[in-house]
Amino acid sequence: MREPKDGAGQPAKGTLTTDSYLEAVSQTKATVTASMVSEFREDIERLART
């Protein structure tokens, strides 16, 4: 899908671009701590069927 362009060939005002999404994602932070990941992996190892 092509993004809408204005008369100068630039993304139309208010148009979300790949850069818009990358900027938004770069401002997020992890919601799972390293400790939580470690505990989850331990549970998987302990509870997984073999």
Buried (B, 14 or more C-beta within 10 A) or exposed (E): EEEEEEEEEEBEEEEEEEEEEEEEEEEEEEEEEEEEEEEEEEEEEEEEEE
